[in-house]
Every structure is written in structure tokens, then in C-alpha cells.
Amino acid sequence: MGEAAVKQEEIQQASEETPTEAANDVPAANGAPLPFEKLLADVPLQITVELGRVRLSLREIGQHLVPGAVIPLSKVTGESLDIRINDRLVARGEAVAIGERYGIRMVEILDGVDE
């Protein structure tokens, strides 16, 4: 087979790949395919644990934003806390103490549907 025919066959094979296969095989510096997950492994994500929410008027905010004021939140004691990654609800957990720091124990991993 001539060199032009080999090139044409390579182009034909590349065009037959599904878009997902092509996107997942990003070439590394040495030319070998790099898995998509490995490519994104170091991308920073923001993880937020939500203790509760409250809606206040401007007047109420002015009254509560003083040292010593306590603002009641929507969640009750013992209720699971929402765990969000980049503002997307992904899990629920419970607060724990790790030495002098807070931590979160995963209780439930959600199916990806934001509630």
C-alpha cells in the first residue's frame, strides 16, 4: 500500500471514532492518549457545606448584625447538611469535629439532580 493510501486509511479510521472517544483521548506530550479524567484531575472545585438559610429584610439584618446576635437558620439540629460542588447539590452529610476544626461526614451521595 502506498504512503498516500495509508494516510487516507488513518484519516478514515479517525473520522469513524465517536465524539466521546476522540475527546477522551487527548494526546500527551509523548503522543500517547491521555485519559480525560487525568487531564482534569487538578482543576480546582469549590466545595460548600450549607448549614442553613434564612431570608431577612433590611431592617432585620440591621438589627441582627451586631456582636452577640443569634440568627436562627432553616435547618433543625441533627438534620443533614447540604454539600455542594460548584453550587451543585451532590451529597448530604453531618458535621463532625476533627481536633479543633470542623469536618463533614458523608451520609448520602445524590444522583446529580439539584433539588
Residue frames as a rotation matrix with the C-alpha (Angstrom) as fourth column:
MET 1
0.588 0.809 0.000 0.00
0.809 -0.588 0.000 0.00
0.000 0.000 -1.000 0.00
GLY 2
-0.117 -0.637 0.762 1.35
0.578 -0.668 -0.469 3.40
0.807 0.386 0.446 -0.91
GLU 3
-0.843 -0.303 -0.445 2.06
0.538 -0.449 -0.713 6.15
0.017 -0.841 0.541 1.64
ALA 4
-0.786 0.605 0.129 -0.93
-0.553 -0.781 0.290 8.20
0.276 0.156 0.948 0.45
ALA 5
-0.011 0.802 -0.598 -3.25
-0.163 0.588 0.792 5.21
0.987 0.106 0.124 0.85
VAL 6
-0.354 -0.187 -0.916 -2.00
0.805 0.438 -0.400 4.61
0.477 -0.879 -0.004 4.42
LYS 7
-0.996 -0.011 -0.091 -2.63
0.052 -0.886 -0.462 8.28
-0.075 -0.464 0.882 5.32
GLN 8
-0.466 0.881 -0.080 -6.13
-0.629 -0.267 0.730 8.08
0.622 0.391 0.679 3.80
GLU 9
0.010 0.439 -0.899 -6.86
0.347 0.841 0.415 4.93
0.938 -0.315 -0.144 5.87
GLU 10
-0.690 -0.319 -0.650 -5.69
0.713 -0.149 -0.685 6.69
0.122 -0.936 0.330 9.09
ILE 11
-0.910 0.409 0.061 -7.93
-0.410 -0.912 0.002 9.67
0.056 -0.023 0.998 8.32
GLN 12
-0.185 0.870 -0.456 -10.86
-0.371 0.368 0.853 7.30
0.910 0.327 0.254 7.64
GLN 13
-0.174 0.063 -0.983 -10.33
0.715 0.695 -0.082 5.50
0.677 -0.717 -0.166 10.98
ALA 14
-0.919 -0.216 -0.329 -10.08
0.387 -0.654 -0.651 8.79
-0.075 -0.725 0.684 12.89
SER 15
-0.721 0.690 0.053 -13.33
-0.622 -0.680 0.387 10.05
0.303 0.246 0.921 11.40
GLU 16
-0.080 0.702 -0.707 -15.12
-0.026 0.708 0.706 6.84
0.996 0.075 -0.038 12.45
GLU 17
-0.798 -0.224 -0.560 -14.39
0.534 0.168 -0.828 7.43
0.280 -0.960 -0.015 16.15
THR 18
0.384 0.919 -0.086 -17.29
0.831 -0.303 0.467 8.65
0.403 -0.251 -0.880 18.22
PRO 19
0.351 -0.225 0.909 -17.00
-0.126 -0.973 -0.192 12.24
0.928 -0.047 -0.369 19.53
THR 20
0.907 0.008 0.421 -16.64
-0.421 0.015 0.907 10.92
0.001 -1.000 0.017 23.11
GLU 21
0.706 -0.694 0.145 -13.76
0.666 0.719 0.200 8.64
-0.243 -0.045 0.969 22.17
ALA 22
0.202 -0.644 0.737 -11.98
0.655 -0.470 -0.591 11.46
0.728 0.603 0.327 20.39
ALA 23
0.493 0.045 0.869 -12.48
-0.400 -0.875 0.272 13.87
0.773 -0.481 -0.413 23.32
ASN 24
0.961 -0.071 0.269 -11.29
-0.223 0.381 0.897 11.34
-0.167 -0.922 0.351 25.91
ASP 25
0.528 -0.806 0.269 -8.05
0.801 0.577 0.159 10.57
-0.283 0.131 0.950 24.09
VAL 26
0.963 -0.264 -0.056 -6.27
-0.270 -0.944 -0.189 13.89
-0.003 0.197 -0.980 24.31
PRO 27
0.566 -0.795 -0.218 -2.65
0.437 0.514 -0.739 13.36
0.699 0.323 0.638 23.23
ALA 28
0.800 -0.430 -0.418 0.00
0.340 -0.250 0.907 13.73
-0.495 -0.867 -0.054 25.92
ALA 29
0.490 -0.693 -0.528 3.40
-0.691 -0.679 0.248 15.34
-0.531 0.244 -0.812 25.28
ASN 30
-0.543 -0.755 0.368 4.82
-0.393 0.616 0.683 11.97
-0.742 0.226 -0.631 24.19
GLY 31
-0.663 0.332 -0.671 1.96
-0.698 0.048 0.714 11.42
0.270 0.942 0.200 21.73
ALA 32
-0.839 0.388 -0.382 0.17
0.444 0.893 -0.069 8.74
0.314 -0.227 -0.922 23.80
PRO 33
-0.004 0.912 0.409 -3.51
0.107 -0.406 0.907 9.37
0.994 0.047 -0.096 24.57
LEU 34
-0.967 -0.237 0.095 -4.17
-0.041 -0.225 -0.973 10.95
0.252 -0.945 0.208 27.99
PRO 35
-0.350 0.896 -0.272 -7.42
0.900 0.402 0.169 9.99
0.261 -0.186 -0.947 29.75
PHE 36
-0.013 0.466 0.885 -9.83
0.208 -0.864 0.458 12.92
0.978 0.190 -0.085 30.02
GLU 37
0.886 0.381 -0.266 -10.18
0.301 -0.034 0.953 12.41
0.354 -0.924 -0.144 33.80
LYS 38
0.210 -0.897 -0.390 -6.41
0.937 0.071 0.342 12.68
-0.279 -0.437 0.855 34.29
LEU 39
-0.408 -0.317 0.856 -6.35
0.680 -0.732 0.052 15.83
0.610 0.603 0.514 32.20
LEU 40
0.135 0.603 0.786 -8.86
-0.155 -0.770 0.618 17.49
0.979 -0.206 -0.010 34.57
ALA 41
0.276 0.002 -0.961 -7.65
0.764 0.607 0.220 15.95
0.584 -0.795 0.166 37.85
ASP 42
-0.552 -0.614 -0.564 -6.01
0.831 -0.465 -0.306 19.19
-0.074 -0.638 0.767 39.04
VAL 43
-0.423 0.484 0.766 -8.87
0.170 -0.788 0.592 21.54
0.890 0.381 0.251 38.16
PRO 44
-0.996 0.012 -0.090 -9.90
0.086 -0.165 -0.982 23.27
-0.026 -0.986 0.164 41.42
LEU 45
-0.204 0.979 0.012 -13.52
0.392 0.071 0.917 22.93
0.897 0.192 -0.399 42.54
GLN 46
-0.673 0.063 0.737 -15.30
-0.600 -0.628 -0.495 24.85
0.432 -0.776 0.460 45.27
ILE 47
-0.381 0.540 -0.750 -16.92
0.562 0.780 0.276 22.63
0.734 -0.316 -0.601 47.90
THR 48
-0.594 0.311 0.742 -19.54
-0.603 -0.782 -0.155 24.30
0.532 -0.540 0.652 50.10
VAL 49
-0.633 0.471 -0.614 -21.33
0.683 0.713 -0.158 22.84
0.363 -0.520 -0.773 53.10
GLU 50
-0.429 0.577 0.695 -24.58
-0.268 -0.816 0.512 24.65
0.862 0.033 0.505 53.78
LEU 51
-0.973 0.033 -0.227 -25.60
0.227 0.268 -0.936 24.83
0.030 -0.963 -0.268 57.43
GLY 52
-0.097 0.988 -0.118 -28.90
0.873 0.027 -0.487 26.56
-0.478 -0.151 -0.865 56.69
ARG 53
-0.673 -0.024 0.739 -30.57
0.510 -0.739 0.441 29.57
0.536 0.674 0.509 55.14
VAL 54
-0.138 0.682 -0.718 -32.64
0.783 -0.368 -0.501 32.49
-0.606 -0.631 -0.484 56.28
ARG 55
-0.255 0.143 0.956 -34.38
0.718 -0.634 0.286 35.34
0.647 0.760 0.059 54.50
LEU 56
-0.156 0.114 -0.981 -34.28
0.837 -0.512 -0.193 38.69
-0.524 -0.851 -0.015 56.32
SER 57
0.800 0.382 0.463 -35.48
0.552 -0.771 -0.318 42.17
0.236 0.510 -0.827 55.47
LEU 58
-0.050 -0.826 0.562 -33.00
0.283 -0.551 -0.785 45.04
0.958 0.120 0.261 55.52
ARG 59
0.325 0.249 0.913 -34.45
-0.725 -0.554 0.409 46.13
0.607 -0.794 0.000 58.88
GLU 60
0.990 0.085 0.110 -33.92
-0.135 0.773 0.620 42.64
-0.032 -0.628 0.777 60.35
ILE 61
0.451 -0.893 0.007 -30.37
0.692 0.344 -0.634 42.48
0.564 0.291 0.773 59.01
GLY 62
-0.062 -0.437 0.897 -29.63
-0.199 -0.876 -0.440 45.83
0.978 -0.206 -0.033 60.64
GLN 63
0.569 0.373 0.733 -30.98
-0.773 -0.061 0.631 44.52
0.280 -0.926 0.254 63.95
HIS 64
0.990 -0.097 0.105 -29.13
0.058 0.943 0.328 41.17
-0.131 -0.319 0.939 63.80
LEU 65
0.466 -0.874 0.135 -25.70
0.536 0.157 -0.830 42.27
0.704 0.459 0.542 62.56
VAL 66
0.439 -0.377 0.816 -24.30
-0.750 -0.654 0.101 43.16
0.495 -0.656 -0.570 65.96
PRO 67
-0.619 -0.725 -0.302 -21.83
-0.402 0.623 -0.671 41.20
0.675 -0.294 -0.677 68.12
GLY 68
-0.911 0.208 0.356 -23.63
-0.241 0.432 -0.869 38.54
-0.335 -0.877 -0.344 70.15
ALA 69
-0.012 0.958 -0.287 -26.76
-0.934 -0.113 -0.339 38.40
-0.357 0.264 0.896 67.98
VAL 70
-0.714 -0.104 0.692 -28.07
0.019 0.986 0.168 34.95
-0.699 0.133 -0.702 67.05
ILE 71
-0.274 0.597 -0.754 -29.81
-0.954 -0.267 0.136 34.37
-0.120 0.756 0.643 63.72
PRO 72
0.003 0.330 0.944 -31.96
-0.236 0.918 -0.320 31.20
-0.972 -0.221 0.081 63.56
LEU 73
-0.733 -0.333 -0.593 -31.47
-0.653 0.097 0.751 29.14
-0.193 0.938 -0.289 60.38
SER 74
0.085 0.857 -0.508 -33.83
-0.954 0.216 0.206 26.93
0.287 0.467 0.837 58.37
LYS 75
-0.086 -0.166 -0.982 -32.32
-0.134 0.979 -0.154 23.56
0.987 0.119 -0.107 59.32
VAL 76
0.805 0.363 0.469 -33.08
-0.524 0.065 0.849 21.85
0.278 -0.929 0.243 62.60
THR 77
-0.068 -0.855 0.514 -30.44
-0.964 0.189 0.187 20.29
-0.257 -0.483 -0.837 64.85
GLY 78
-0.246 -0.135 0.960 -29.43
-0.165 0.982 0.096 16.86
-0.955 -0.134 -0.264 63.56
GLU 79
0.832 0.553 0.049 -30.70
-0.014 0.109 -0.994 17.45
-0.555 0.826 0.098 60.02
SER 80
0.203 -0.774 0.600 -28.27
0.885 0.407 0.226 16.54
-0.419 0.485 0.768 57.21
LEU 81
0.122 -0.292 -0.949 -26.22
-0.154 -0.950 0.272 19.38
-0.980 0.113 -0.161 55.75
ASP 82
0.961 0.218 0.169 -26.16
0.144 0.124 -0.982 20.05
-0.235 0.968 0.088 52.00
ILE 83
-0.060 -0.998 -0.003 -22.80
0.209 -0.015 0.978 19.52
-0.976 0.058 0.209 50.28
ARG 84
0.922 0.382 -0.065 -22.37
0.063 -0.312 -0.948 21.41
-0.382 0.870 -0.311 47.02
ILE 85
-0.223 -0.946 0.234 -19.60
0.627 0.045 0.778 21.32
-0.747 0.320 0.583 44.42
ASN 86
-0.981 -0.161 0.108 -19.56
0.191 -0.701 0.687 24.48
-0.035 0.695 0.718 42.31
ASP 87
-0.638 0.769 0.027 -23.08
-0.728 -0.592 -0.346 25.29
-0.250 -0.241 0.938 43.59
ARG 88
-0.063 0.621 -0.781 -24.47
-0.623 0.587 0.517 21.90
0.780 0.520 0.350 42.56
LEU 89
0.266 0.258 0.929 -26.01
-0.928 0.331 0.174 19.75
-0.262 -0.908 0.327 45.31
VAL 90
-0.075 -0.402 -0.913 -24.11
-0.666 0.701 -0.254 16.43
0.742 0.589 -0.321 45.23
ALA 91
-0.399 -0.124 -0.908 -24.36
0.444 0.841 -0.310 14.96
0.802 -0.527 -0.281 48.73
ARG 92
0.604 0.486 0.631 -25.62
-0.412 -0.488 0.770 15.31
0.682 -0.725 -0.095 52.28
GLY 93
-0.215 -0.752 -0.623 -23.60
0.374 0.526 -0.764 14.90
0.902 -0.397 0.168 55.42
GLU 94
0.861 0.429 -0.274 -23.27
0.400 -0.237 0.885 15.65
0.315 -0.872 -0.375 59.09
ALA 95
0.448 -0.693 0.565 -20.91
-0.560 -0.710 -0.427 18.00
0.697 -0.126 -0.706 60.87
VAL 96
0.750 -0.327 -0.575 -18.09
0.599 0.705 0.380 16.44
0.281 -0.629 0.724 62.90
ALA 97
0.809 -0.579 0.100 -15.23
-0.560 -0.710 0.426 17.80
-0.176 -0.401 -0.899 64.97
ILE 98
0.686 -0.718 -0.123 -11.71
0.553 0.623 -0.553 16.91
0.474 0.311 0.824 63.84
GLY 99
-0.459 -0.787 -0.412 -9.49
0.872 -0.310 -0.379 18.22
0.171 -0.533 0.829 66.60
GLU 100
-0.442 0.246 -0.863 -10.12
0.345 -0.841 -0.417 21.96
-0.828 -0.482 0.287 66.63
ARG 101
-0.864 0.126 -0.487 -11.58
-0.484 -0.473 0.736 22.03
-0.137 0.872 0.470 63.12
TYR 102
0.200 0.958 0.205 -14.94
-0.586 0.285 -0.759 21.20
-0.785 0.031 0.618 61.63
GLY 103
-0.930 -0.360 -0.066 -15.35
-0.267 0.545 0.795 18.39
-0.251 0.757 -0.603 59.14
ILE 104
0.065 0.967 -0.244 -18.19
-0.978 0.013 -0.208 16.74
-0.198 0.253 0.947 57.27
ARG 105
-0.707 -0.161 0.689 -19.09
-0.129 0.987 0.099 13.04
-0.696 -0.019 -0.718 57.24
MET 106
-0.672 0.460 -0.580 -20.74
-0.673 -0.051 0.738 11.97
0.310 0.887 0.344 54.01
VAL 107
-0.476 0.615 0.629 -24.11
-0.351 0.523 -0.777 10.38
-0.806 -0.591 -0.033 54.72
GLU 108
0.402 0.692 0.599 -25.74
0.448 0.422 -0.788 10.32
-0.799 0.585 -0.141 51.27
ILE 109
-0.812 -0.548 -0.201 -24.44
0.032 -0.384 0.923 10.79
-0.583 0.743 0.330 47.72
LEU 110
0.165 0.944 -0.285 -27.17
-0.262 -0.237 -0.936 12.19
-0.951 0.229 0.208 45.47
ASP 111
0.199 0.020 0.980 -27.90
0.721 0.674 -0.160 11.16
-0.664 0.738 0.119 41.89
GLY 112
-0.745 -0.618 0.250 -26.89
0.629 -0.527 0.571 14.53
-0.221 0.583 0.782 40.44
VAL 113
-0.017 0.809 0.588 -30.35
0.693 -0.414 0.590 16.10
0.721 0.417 -0.553 40.32
ASP 114
-0.935 -0.319 0.153 -30.17
0.143 -0.737 -0.661 19.51
0.324 -0.596 0.735 42.03
GLU 115
-0.167 0.913 -0.372 -33.07
0.952 0.247 0.180 19.91
0.257 -0.324 -0.911 44.42
